[in-house]
Amino acid sequence: MAGLLCGALTARADLQLPVPNADAPIKISGEAAVRWQQGIVEVWVVRQCVIEQDNLTARADEAVLWVDRAASAGAAESRVTVYLE
């Protein structure tokens, strides 16, 4: 009787994403969007979304953005969480 030992292979890679200038404004555009309020957070679904900050650009067929304006109460900035698909 022969036995077969299978082990999970693991790989590690260091991924370094570019970091834009945090003081640069963020521009979000798209072909169409739907917006609603969910508690203190604004939710946006944007089709053909383009997000630009500094020299970086992200594009997606569809994006969901959660905008928390209360995260920076009194400041001009807002916290935005983005899901791109």
MARPA-847664 format. One record per residue (C-alpha): residue in three letters; z, y, x; residue number from 1. Coordinates in nm, 3 decimals, padded with zeros to 5 digits, always signed. Last residue first. Example, Ala and Ser with C-alpha at 12.3 -4.5 7.8 and 13.67 -1.06 7.14 Angstrom:
2
SER,+00.714,-00.106,+01.367,2
ALA,+00.780,-00.450,+01.230,1
***
This chain:
85
GLU,-00.960,+04.549,-01.530,85
LEU,-00.730,+04.823,-01.409,84
TYR,-00.359,+04.851,-01.495,83
VAL,-00.204,+05.190,-01.416,82
THR,+00.155,+05.318,-01.411,81
VAL,+00.179,+05.697,-01.417,80
ARG,+00.493,+05.898,-01.333,79
SER,+00.454,+06.264,-01.422,78
GLU,+00.449,+06.574,-01.202,77
ALA,+00.500,+06.938,-01.305,76
ALA,+00.876,+06.903,-01.280,75
GLY,+01.137,+06.975,-01.546,74
ALA,+01.195,+06.611,-01.624,73
SER,+01.017,+06.394,-01.369,72
ALA,+01.048,+06.053,-01.526,71
ALA,+01.029,+06.226,-01.867,70
ARG,+00.650,+06.257,-01.838,69
ASP,+00.609,+05.882,-01.832,68
VAL,+00.237,+05.808,-01.856,67
TRP,+00.142,+05.443,-01.911,66
LEU,-00.224,+05.390,-01.831,65
VAL,-00.442,+05.101,-01.943,64
ALA,-00.783,+05.071,-01.782,63
GLU,-01.121,+04.931,-01.881,62
ASP,-01.450,+04.880,-01.700,61
ALA,-01.271,+04.989,-01.386,60
ARG,-01.318,+05.236,-01.100,59
ALA,-01.072,+05.349,-00.831,58
THR,-01.152,+05.643,-00.601,57
LEU,-00.972,+05.755,-00.285,56
ASN,-01.042,+06.073,-00.083,55
ASP,-00.759,+06.279,-00.238,54
GLN,-00.691,+06.120,-00.575,53
GLU,-00.957,+05.992,-00.813,52
ILE,-00.932,+05.758,-01.111,51
VAL,-01.253,+05.653,-01.287,50
CYS,-01.234,+05.463,-01.615,49
GLN,-01.535,+05.308,-01.788,48
ARG,-01.320,+05.269,-02.101,47
VAL,-00.972,+05.427,-02.111,46
VAL,-00.668,+05.288,-02.291,45
TRP,-00.389,+05.546,-02.278,44
VAL,-00.020,+05.498,-02.350,43
GLU,+00.216,+05.796,-02.354,42
VAL,+00.577,+05.698,-02.277,41
ILE,+00.892,+05.840,-02.437,40
GLY,+00.883,+05.589,-02.721,39
GLN,+00.530,+05.453,-02.741,38
GLN,+00.297,+05.748,-02.805,37
TRP,-00.070,+05.678,-02.859,36
ARG,-00.400,+05.743,-02.686,35
VAL,-00.750,+05.596,-02.715,34
ALA,-01.016,+05.680,-02.460,33
ALA,-01.392,+05.693,-02.419,32
GLU,-01.643,+05.743,-02.137,31
GLY,-01.383,+05.787,-01.864,30
SER,-01.191,+06.033,-01.651,29
ILE,-00.865,+06.047,-01.455,28
LYS,-00.810,+06.309,-01.184,27
ILE,-00.495,+06.285,-00.970,26
PRO,-00.386,+06.597,-00.784,25
ALA,-00.323,+06.582,-00.408,24
ASP,+00.042,+06.617,-00.302,23
ALA,+00.078,+06.242,-00.243,22
ASN,-00.209,+06.251,+00.009,21
PRO,-00.371,+05.915,-00.044,20
VAL,-00.243,+05.590,+00.107,19
PRO,-00.500,+05.327,+00.196,18
LEU,-00.387,+04.972,+00.126,17
GLN,-00.265,+04.751,+00.405,16
LEU,-00.266,+04.381,+00.336,15
ASP,-00.093,+04.154,+00.581,14
ALA,-00.200,+03.800,+00.517,13
ARG,+00.008,+03.491,+00.483,12
ALA,-00.121,+03.151,+00.396,11
THR,+00.061,+02.860,+00.248,10
LEU,-00.059,+02.507,+00.212,9
ALA,+00.127,+02.295,-00.036,8
GLY,+00.186,+01.946,+00.086,7
CYS,+00.019,+01.623,-00.002,6
LEU,+00.141,+01.298,+00.142,5
LEU,-00.069,+00.999,+00.062,4
GLY,+00.074,+00.651,+00.070,3
ALA,-00.105,+00.329,+00.149,2
MET,+00.000,+00.000,+00.000,1
***
